[in-house]
């Protein structure tokens, strides 16, 4: 869904941010209710993994994006396809933070919790602040579901929720009642209770409704009765909020038009942005994109998305395993395509030998690692930043690989283009380190003009490039560009460009097999020099007041760190902030930046991997602040830690 931010004189055919059409809802019997304005709200939908909480959250997010609010989301769900119903491990949730101003995180604590069953309430109540609204599906608070999660008596009756504004709603009963005319079984009707909840929350926060109704009719186009039943449940939820006395107030959160530059926007997740970035990279390089991949959480969405874009010259191959996937991608690069492979940490371990082969062959290849909790299978659906050292050193021999890390879901688009630029310019495999938080989270994205995208076109070798002493012209596959140290890219089948390929060390220039010690030393050092010489922008530092403490982050910690820094500065504290996109090579001014500060704090969702690299390379006392619980940092948590660092 897109929306257009423009000046009053520049209206377009797109939906103008802030322009809310009248919802197609029956207001018969509506009572006059108070409407309050808020600047931001955090909502969390929680229920069984089969209750449709991710779909509910996604629809609320889409309507919020079309309305023009800034937003950030945090989906959180079990690894199992269908976790045990009614249990704590089976709880799935979706948190959305939306506002009338620029925001950076999904929020620390929900203002509203929608709990579809006792397990959802128990799993999330610790995060809910006093005074928040809790909407509970009372139909599920019976003896057996409560016993599953250890409630001896109902929390709705024992006084444990007195600190909250509890709204008991029989969601299941009301949904079944609303769908009587459709002739559905009780089980079929119950499945629409998430749409009833969505309708109620849409009324509470004055969200547009046409988009959701159109979505439902499209999603269930082959089952029109089911589509209309879901629409009816959605409308019934809206009307319930409008007519019941329990909800005396609804809320408005104005569009965030002033927070955005002029342009056309859409809501986008990190994996979708990354997919579009790869498509754009292929178009800007004038090369076919070839994805060789094996499905793995949380990277599979990229394979799914790219499979839809054959019209843009994208070919996808779902291989039988991780090794076959990267082997096919590297073969495609040898054949003149932009080769890409997508995976997560366990898959990187399997791909490591072929990544080393790509280093030796010096061919462009993108390795997309959507990091997740580990080790081994670990936490497949949770987030972590613990693959940095794996990307840096996880191969045999000296096999340096550039590393790029996006900072937000929308930034995944630009990071993909940047990684492609490096791979194509320097003829090297490149790691792109995203993570589960960015992959599944979403935010508004300004759709760029095509003319603003970088030119990634590269030249293939077309003929001989070296003259022998006797005057004979030959092709040397390892004769390097004097500026980038990149070797020529010779497409197989080009007459006169026959050359050896393989993992055994090559002779400088000729590319013949060589076991000569001096040659190997030279080639190792040359490959390292090529990576060290990659052109990356200098690190930008946000330091308006001459701070003594610097907080330095990378990847998805950007949002929580920036939110924490804003809180501290609002409280009168002085602190500087910088964020790394390029982790190998580091920006050339990084050492000078680090030496300017008495105290450098590095928050990471690992046990201090970037800190280790900074200490080793720059001999600075970089202090780690770490977390490995499968969840992103909270802004308040980071603000407290940074305040302690400033005081120290």
C-alpha positions in Angstrom: 0.0 0.0 0.0 1.4 3.4 -1.0 0.7 6.9 0.1 1.9 10.3 -1.2 3.4 13.0 0.9 3.3 16.3 -0.8 2.8 20.0 -0.4 -0.8 21.2 -0.6 -0.2 22.4 -4.1 1.2 19.0 -5.2 -1.6 16.6 -4.7 -1.4 13.4 -6.8 -3.4 10.3 -7.7 -1.9 8.4 -4.7 -3.6 8.5 -1.3 -2.5 11.7 0.4 -1.1 11.0 3.9 -3.6 12.0 6.5 -6.6 11.9 4.2 -9.0 9.3 5.8 -12.0 8.2 3.9 -15.2 7.4 5.7 -15.2 3.7 6.7 -17.8 1.4 5.1 -19.3 0.6 8.5 -22.9 0.4 9.6 -23.2 2.9 12.4 -26.9 2.1 13.2 -27.4 2.4 16.9 -24.1 4.2 17.5 -23.7 6.2 20.7 -21.9 9.6 20.9 -18.4 8.9 22.2 -15.4 11.0 23.2 -12.5 11.1 20.7 -9.0 11.8 22.2 -5.9 12.8 20.3 -2.6 10.9 21.0 0.8 11.5 19.5 1.7 7.8 19.5 0.4 4.3 20.5 1.9 0.9 21.0 -0.4 -2.1 20.4 0.4 -5.8 20.8 -1.9 -8.5 19.5 -1.2 -11.9 21.2 -2.7 -15.3 20.9 -2.1 -18.9 19.8 0.1 -19.3 16.7 -3.1 -20.5 14.9 -5.1 -17.4 15.9 -3.9 -15.3 13.0 -2.1 -12.6 15.1 0.5 -12.0 12.4 -2.2 -11.4 9.8 -4.1 -9.2 12.2 -1.0 -7.1 12.9 -0.1 -6.9 9.3 -3.5 -5.6 8.3 -3.5 -3.0 11.1 -0.1 -2.0 10.0 -1.1 -1.7 6.3 -4.0 0.6 7.2 -1.9 2.6 9.5 0.7 3.1 6.7 -2.0 4.2 4.3 -3.2 6.7 6.9 0.3 8.3 6.9 1.6 7.5 10.4 5.2 6.7 11.0 5.4 3.1 12.3 7.6 0.3 13.3 6.7 -3.3 13.9 7.9 -6.4 15.8 6.4 -9.8 14.8 7.2 -12.5 17.4 6.2 -16.1 16.8 7.2 -19.7 17.6 9.5 -21.7 15.4 7.0 -24.6 15.2 4.5 -24.5 12.3 1.7 -25.2 14.8 2.9 -25.0 18.4 0.8 -26.7 21.2 -2.4 -24.7 21.4 -3.0 -22.8 24.6 0.6 -23.1 25.9 3.2 -20.5 26.6 5.6 -21.7 23.9 2.7 -21.5 21.4 2.1 -17.8 21.9 2.4 -15.6 18.8 2.4 -11.8 19.0 2.7 -8.8 16.8 3.6 -5.3 18.2 3.0 -2.1 16.3 4.2 1.4 17.3 2.7 4.2 15.3 2.9 8.0 15.8 2.4 11.4 14.4 6.2 12.0 14.4 9.4 10.2 13.5 9.9 7.0 15.5 12.6 4.4 15.5 11.5 1.3 17.3 8.5 -0.9 17.9 8.2 0.5 21.4 9.3 -0.8 24.7 5.9 -1.6 26.3 2.4 -1.8 24.8 -0.3 0.7 25.6 -2.8 -1.9 24.5 -2.6 -5.7 24.8 -5.1 -7.8 23.0 -5.0 -11.3 24.7 -6.9 -14.0 22.8 -6.4 -16.6 25.6 -4.8 -17.1 29.1 -1.4 -18.1 27.6 -1.3 -14.9 25.6 -2.1 -12.9 28.8 0.5 -14.7 31.0 3.3 -14.5 28.4 2.9 -10.8 27.8 1.6 -9.2 31.1 5.1 -8.5 32.4 5.7 -6.1 29.5 2.4 -4.2 30.1 2.7 -0.9 32.1 0.3 0.0 34.9 -2.8 1.8 33.5 -2.6 0.2 30.0 -5.6 -1.2 28.3 -6.0 -5.0 28.2 -8.6 -6.5 25.9 -9.2 -10.2 26.8 -11.2 -12.9 25.0 -13.3 -14.1 28.0 -14.5 -17.1 26.1 -11.1 -18.7 26.5 -10.8 -18.1 30.3 -12.2 -21.4 31.3 -10.8 -24.0 33.6 -8.7 -26.1 31.1 -7.0 -23.3 29.2 -6.1 -21.5 32.5 -4.7 -24.7 34.0 -2.4 -25.2 31.0 -0.5 -22.0 31.9 -0.7 -22.4 35.7 -3.7 -20.1 36.6 -5.4 -21.7 39.6 -8.1 -19.1 39.3 -9.1 -16.6 36.7 -6.9 -13.5 36.6 -10.0 -11.6 35.5 -11.5 -12.3 39.0 -8.6 -12.6 41.5 -7.7 -8.9 41.5 -4.2 -9.4 39.9 -5.2 -7.1 37.0 -6.5 -4.2 39.1 -3.7 -1.9 37.9 -4.9 -2.2 34.3 -7.9 -1.1 32.3 -9.3 -4.5 31.6 -11.9 -4.8 28.8 -13.5 -8.3 29.0 -15.0 -9.1 25.6 -16.4 -12.5 24.6 -14.7 -12.4 21.2 -15.5 -15.9 20.1 -19.2 -15.8 21.1 -19.7 -12.4 19.4 -17.9 -13.6 16.2 -20.1 -16.8 16.0 -23.2 -14.7 16.6 -22.2 -12.2 13.8 -21.7 -15.1 11.3 -24.9 -17.1 11.9 -26.3 -16.2 8.5 -23.3 -17.7 6.7 -24.1 -21.3 7.7 -20.5 -22.0 8.9 -19.6 -24.6 11.5 -18.6 -23.3 14.9 -15.0 -24.1 14.2 -15.0 -22.2 10.9 -16.7 -19.2 12.4 -14.3 -19.1 15.4 -11.4 -18.6 12.9 -12.7 -15.1 12.2 -12.4 -13.9 15.8 -9.1 -12.2 14.9 -11.0 -10.1 12.3 -13.5 -9.1 15.0 -10.6 -8.0 17.2 -9.1 -6.1 14.2 -12.4 -4.4 13.6 -12.6 -3.4 17.3 -9.0 -2.0 17.4 -9.7 -0.2 14.0 -12.6 1.6 15.6 -10.6 2.4 18.7 -7.9 4.1 16.7 -9.9 5.4 13.7 -8.1 3.3 11.2 -9.2 3.2 7.5 -11.1 0.0 6.7 -11.5 -0.3 2.9 -8.0 -1.8 2.5 -8.7 -4.6 4.8 -12.0 -5.4 3.3 -10.5 -5.4 -0.2 -7.6 -7.6 1.1 -10.0 -10.2 2.6 -12.0 -10.4 -0.6 -8.8 -10.9 -2.6 -7.2 -13.4 -0.2 -10.4 -15.6 -0.2 -11.4 -14.9 -3.8 -11.9 -18.6 -4.5 -14.0 -18.9 -1.4 -16.4 -15.9 -1.5 -18.5 -17.1 1.4 -15.4 -17.2 3.7 -14.3 -13.8 2.4 -17.7 -12.2 3.2 -17.7 -14.0 6.6 -14.4 -12.4 7.5 -15.6 -9.0 6.3 -18.7 -9.4 8.4 -16.6 -10.3 11.5 -14.4 -7.3 10.9 -17.4 -5.0 10.6 -19.0 -6.6 13.7 -15.9 -5.7 15.7 -16.0 -2.1 14.5 -19.7 -1.8 15.3 -19.2 -3.4 18.7 -16.7 -0.7 19.6 -19.1 1.9 18.3 -22.1 0.8 20.3 -20.9 -0.9 23.5 -20.7 1.1 26.7 -17.4 -0.6 27.7 -15.5 1.5 25.2 -16.4 5.1 25.9 -13.4 6.6 24.2 -11.8 6.3 20.8 -8.4 7.8 19.8 -6.9 9.6 16.9 -3.2 9.6 16.0 -2.6 12.2 13.3 -0.5 11.5 10.1 3.2 12.1 10.4 3.5 14.1 7.1 5.9 16.6 8.6 8.3 13.8 9.6 8.8 12.7 6.0 10.4 14.3 2.9 8.1 14.7 -0.1 7.6 11.5 -2.0 5.6 8.3 -2.5 5.7 5.9 0.5 4.8 2.3 1.2 5.0 0.0 4.2 7.9 -2.4 3.7 9.6 -5.2 5.6 13.3 -5.8 5.6 13.2 -9.0 3.5 10.9 -7.3 1.0 13.1 -4.2 0.8 16.2 -6.5 0.4 14.4 -8.4 -2.4 13.6 -5.2 -4.2 17.2 -4.0 -3.7 18.5 -7.1 -5.5 16.1 -6.6 -8.4 17.1 -3.0 -8.7 20.8 -4.0 -8.5 20.3 -6.4 -11.5 18.6 -3.7 -13.5 21.2 -1.0 -12.6 24.0 -3.4 -13.5 22.2 -4.6 -16.7 22.8 -8.2 -15.5 20.5 -11.1 -14.9 20.1 -11.9 -11.2 20.5 -15.6 -10.2 19.4 -16.7 -6.7 20.6 -20.1 -5.6 19.1 -20.8 -2.3 17.8 -23.4 0.2 14.8 -22.4 2.4 15.7 -21.4 5.9 14.1 -19.2 8.6 14.2 -16.2 8.5 15.6 -15.8 5.0 13.0 -17.8 3.0 10.8 -14.8 2.2 13.5 -13.5 -0.2 13.4 -16.6 -2.2 9.6 -16.4 -2.3 9.6 -12.8 -3.4 12.4 -13.0 -6.0 10.6 -16.0 -7.6 7.8 -13.5 -8.6 10.1 -11.3 -10.7 11.2 -13.2 -13.8 10.0 -10.2 -15.9 13.0 -8.3 -14.4 15.5 -10.9 -15.4 15.6 -12.7 -12.0 16.0 -16.5 -12.0 15.5 -18.5 -8.8 16.7 -22.0 -8.0 15.5 -23.8 -4.8 18.4 -26.2 -4.4 18.4 -29.5 -2.5 20.7 -28.1 0.1 22.8 -25.1 1.2 25.9 -26.3 -0.6 24.1 -26.8 -3.9 22.5 -23.4 -3.6 25.7 -21.4 -3.3 27.4 -23.6 -5.8 24.8 -22.7 -8.4 25.0 -19.0 -7.5 28.8 -19.0 -7.9 28.4 -20.9 -11.2 26.0 -18.2 -12.4 28.5 -15.5 -11.5 31.1 -17.3 -13.5 28.6 -17.3 -16.4 28.1 -13.5 -16.2 25.1 -13.1 -13.9 24.9 -11.4 -10.5 25.0 -14.5 -8.3 23.1 -14.3 -5.0 22.6 -16.9 -2.2 20.4 -16.3 0.9 20.6 -18.1 4.2 21.0 -17.8 8.0 23.9 -18.7 10.3 23.6 -22.5 10.0 23.6 -22.2 6.2 26.6 -20.0 6.2 28.5 -22.8 8.0 27.7 -25.1 5.2 28.5 -22.6 2.5 31.9 -21.6 3.9 34.0 -23.8 1.5 32.3 -22.3 -1.5 32.7 -18.8 -0.2 36.4 -19.5 0.1 36.3 -20.8 -3.5 34.6 -17.5 -4.6 37.5 -15.6 -2.8 40.0 -17.6 -4.8 38.2 -17.3 -8.1 37.6 -13.5 -7.4 34.1 -13.5 -8.8 31.2 -11.3 -7.7 28.8 -13.1 -5.3 26.3 -11.8 -2.7 25.9 -13.9 0.5 22.8 -12.7 2.3 22.8 -13.8 5.9 19.6 -13.1 7.8 21.0 -13.7 11.3 19.0 -15.6 14.0 19.6 -16.9 17.5 22.2 -19.7 17.7 24.2 -21.8 18.0 23.1 -24.7 15.9 19.3 -24.6 15.3 19.1 -22.2 18.2 16.1 -19.8 18.1 15.0 -19.9 14.4 12.4 -17.2 14.7 14.2 -14.9 17.0 16.8 -12.3 16.3 20.6 -12.0 17.0 23.7 -10.3 15.7 26.1 -13.2 16.4 27.4 -14.0 12.9 29.8 -11.1 12.5 32.9 -13.1 13.4 31.6 -16.0 11.3 31.3 -13.7 8.3 34.7 -12.1 9.0 36.8 -15.3 9.6 34.6 -18.4 9.1 36.7 -19.9 6.3 39.9 -21.8 6.0 43.0 -19.8 5.0 43.2 -16.1 4.5 39.9 -15.5 2.8 38.8 -11.8 3.3 35.3 -10.9 2.4 33.6 -7.4 2.6 30.7 -7.1 5.1 27.7 -4.7 4.8 25.0 -4.4 7.4 21.7 -2.5 7.0 20.3 -0.5 9.9 16.5 -0.5 9.4 14.0 -2.5 7.3 13.9 0.2 4.6 17.7 0.5 4.6 17.9 -3.1 3.4 17.1 -1.8 -0.1 20.1 0.5 -0.1 22.4 -2.0 1.6 21.6 -4.6 -1.2 22.6 -2.0 -3.8 25.8 -1.2 -1.9 26.8 -4.8 -1.5 26.2 -5.3 -5.3 28.4 -2.3 -6.0 31.3 -3.7 -4.1 30.9 -7.2 -5.5 30.8 -6.0 -9.1 33.5 -3.3 -8.8 36.0 -5.4 -6.9 35.1 -8.9 -8.1 34.6 -10.4 -4.7 32.0 -12.2 -2.7 30.3 -9.8 -0.2 28.4 -10.6 3.0 25.2 -8.7 3.7 24.3 -9.2 7.4 20.6 -8.5 8.2 18.8 -10.2 11.0 15.3 -11.5 12.0 14.3 -8.2 13.6 14.9 -6.3 10.3 13.7 -9.1 8.1 10.2 -9.4 9.7 9.8 -5.8 11.0 8.4 -3.1 8.8 8.4 0.7 8.4 7.4 3.4 5.8 9.8 3.4 2.8 10.2 6.3 0.4 10.1 4.7 -3.1 13.2 6.1 -4.8 13.3 7.6 -8.3 15.0 5.3 -10.7 17.3 8.1 -11.8 18.6 8.4 -8.3 19.9 4.8 -8.2 23.6 4.1 -8.7 25.0 3.0 -12.0 26.3 -0.5 -11.4 27.2 -1.4 -14.9 30.5 -3.3 -15.3 32.6 -4.3 -18.3 33.3 -7.9 -19.2 36.6 -8.9 -20.8 36.3 -8.9 -24.6 39.8 -9.9 -25.8 43.5 -10.3 -25.0 44.9 -8.0 -22.3 48.6 -8.8 -22.2 51.4 -8.8 -24.7 54.2 -11.4 -24.4 57.8 -10.6 -25.1 57.5 -12.1 -28.6 54.6 -9.7 -29.4 51.9 -12.4 -29.0 48.7 -11.0 -27.4 47.1 -13.3 -24.8 44.4 -13.2 -22.1 45.6 -13.1 -18.5 42.7 -13.8 -16.1 44.5 -12.4 -13.1 45.9 -9.2 -14.6 44.4 -6.6 -12.3 42.9 -3.2 -12.5 45.6 -0.9 -11.0 43.0 1.1 -9.0 40.6 -1.6 -7.7 42.9 -4.7 -8.0 39.9 -6.5 -9.6 40.7 -9.1 -12.1 38.9 -9.2 -15.5 35.5 -10.9 -15.6 35.5 -13.2 -18.6 32.3 -14.9 -19.7 32.7 -18.5 -20.7 32.5 -19.1 -24.4 34.1 -15.7 -25.4 36.7 -16.6 -28.1 40.3 -16.2 -26.9 39.4 -15.9 -23.2 39.9 -19.5 -22.2 41.3 -19.8 -18.7 41.5 -22.2 -15.8 39.0 -22.2 -13.0 39.2 -23.9 -9.6 40.3 -23.6 -6.0 44.0 -24.4 -6.3 46.2 -21.3 -6.0 46.7 -19.4 -9.3 49.8 -17.8 -10.6 49.6 -14.0 -10.6 48.6 -12.8 -14.0 48.4 -16.0 -16.0 46.0 -17.9 -13.7 47.9 -21.1 -14.2 48.1 -23.5 -11.2 51.0 -22.5 -8.9 52.5 -24.0 -5.8 55.3 -21.5 -5.7 55.6 -20.1 -2.1 56.4 -16.6 -3.1 53.5 -16.4 -5.5 51.1 -17.7 -2.9 52.3 -15.1 -0.4 51.8 -12.4 -3.1 48.3 -13.6 -4.0 47.2 -13.8 -0.4 48.4 -10.3 0.3 47.0 -8.9 -2.9 43.5 -10.3 -2.2 43.7 -8.7 1.3 44.9 -5.4 -0.2 41.9 -5.5 -2.6 39.4 -5.7 0.3 41.3 -3.1 2.3 41.2 -0.7 -0.6 37.4 -0.9 -1.1 36.0 2.6 -1.2 33.5 3.2 1.6 32.2 6.5 3.0 33.7 8.0 6.1 31.9 7.4 9.4 29.5 10.2 10.2 29.2 11.2 13.9 26.2 12.9 15.5 27.9 15.0 18.1 26.3 18.4 18.4 27.7 19.3 21.8 31.3 17.9 22.1 30.6 14.8 24.0 33.1 12.6 25.9 31.1 9.4 25.4 30.4 7.8 22.0 27.8 5.1 21.5 28.8 3.1 18.3 26.4 0.5 16.8 25.9 -1.6 13.7 23.0 -3.3 12.0 19.6 -3.4 13.6 20.6 -1.8 16.9 20.3 1.6 15.1 16.7 2.2 16.1 17.0 1.4 19.9 20.3 3.2 20.1 19.0 6.4 18.4 15.8 6.3 20.6 17.9 6.0 23.7 20.2 8.9 22.6 17.2 11.1 22.0 15.9 10.3 25.5 19.2 11.2 27.1 19.7 14.4 25.2 16.1 15.4 26.1 17.1 15.0 29.7 20.2 17.2 29.3 22.8 14.6 28.8 25.7 15.0 26.3 26.4 11.9 24.2 27.6 11.3 20.6 26.3 8.6 18.3 27.7 6.8 15.2 26.6 3.7 13.3 28.6 1.4 11.0 27.3 0.0 7.8 30.6 -1.2 6.5 32.3 -3.7 8.9 35.0 -4.9 6.5 36.7 -2.8 5.6 35.9 -0.3 8.3 35.6 3.4 7.3 39.1 4.9 7.0 38.3 7.6 9.7 37.0 5.1 12.3 40.3 5.0 14.3 40.5 8.8 14.5 36.8 8.9 15.5 37.3 6.4 18.3 40.3 8.2 19.7 38.3 11.4 20.1 36.3 10.0 23.0 37.1 9.0 26.5 34.5 6.4 26.5 33.2 4.2 23.6 30.1 2.0 24.3 29.1 -0.7 21.7 25.6 -2.2 22.2 25.3 -5.6 20.4 23.0 -8.6 20.3 25.9 -10.9 20.8 28.7 -11.2 23.4 30.8 -8.4 22.1 32.0 -9.3 18.6 32.4 -5.8 17.2 34.0 -4.6 20.4 36.6 -7.4 20.0 37.4 -6.3 16.5 37.7 -2.6 17.5 39.9 -3.4 20.4 42.2 -5.6 18.2 42.5 -3.2 15.3 42.5 0.2 17.0 43.7 -0.6 20.6 40.8 1.3 22.1 38.9 0.4 25.3 35.6 -0.2 23.6 33.0 -1.2 26.2 30.5 -3.9 25.3 26.8 -3.7 26.3 25.3 -7.0 25.1 22.1 -9.0 25.0 21.4 -12.4 23.5 17.7 -13.1 24.5 16.4 -13.3 21.0 14.7 -9.9 21.2 15.9 -6.4 20.2 17.1 -3.9 22.7 14.6 -1.6 24.4 15.2 2.1 24.3 14.8 2.6 28.0 17.1 -0.3 28.8 19.8 1.3 26.5 19.2 4.8 27.9 19.9 3.5 31.4 23.1 1.7 30.4 24.4 4.8 28.5 23.6 7.1 31.4 25.7 4.9 33.6 28.5 5.1 31.0 28.3 8.9 30.9 28.4 9.1 34.7 31.3 6.8 34.8 
